[in-house]
């Protein structure tokens, strides 16, 4: 019994320490710096490819990740945030994985560039709807219910699917396909973890009843 109590107290102390780290300004700055660094390599590769080919969708992809990076760096402080290590692993992997995508010289369906453009247009509207409530891991900030969030509960993730699916169809390589598959897997898990965390708030539970669809209106 004593051993179980000690283990429980140790676990609580560990979660408390992790919570302090995650809420610290230092973590906020360092995580932003890491994302900005990965984004820099991503943007450089895509801009060089644009100069070589003149493919305008490469600039749109840079814009897409610029918006994501910027909103992450300037996000507001959360009221509550998950301290589960698995939640953070999934969130970090899902956020950083797309920055490993690289332009290719061949695509199975080049016309999918129109899907990229549509996804990014909707992403801009979704980010404006979300504003500084952008989160990396399951966390509660101001709950947004207007604009795109009045249609589906995770419009930003729906936009990511459109953008990255279009990207892989235009820039088809085995590496890009695997990165896309991993990103979508992480995205699905993130949806589950985020809703579990947010549903602790009765306001969000009411919102879930009012907006029943996660990603696609009238479908899912």
Secondary structure, DSSP 8 states (H G I E B T S, - for coil): -HHHHHHHHHHHHHHHHHHHHHHSHHHHHHHHHHHHHHHHHHHHHHHHHHHHH--THHHHHHHHHHHHHHHHHT----SEE---HHHHHHHHHHHHHGGG----S--S-GGGHHHHHHHHHHHHHHHHHHGGG--SSSEESS---SGGGGT-TTHHHHHHHHHHHHHHHHS--HHHHHHHHHHHHHHHHHHHHHHHHHTTSHHHHHHHHHS--SSSTTT-
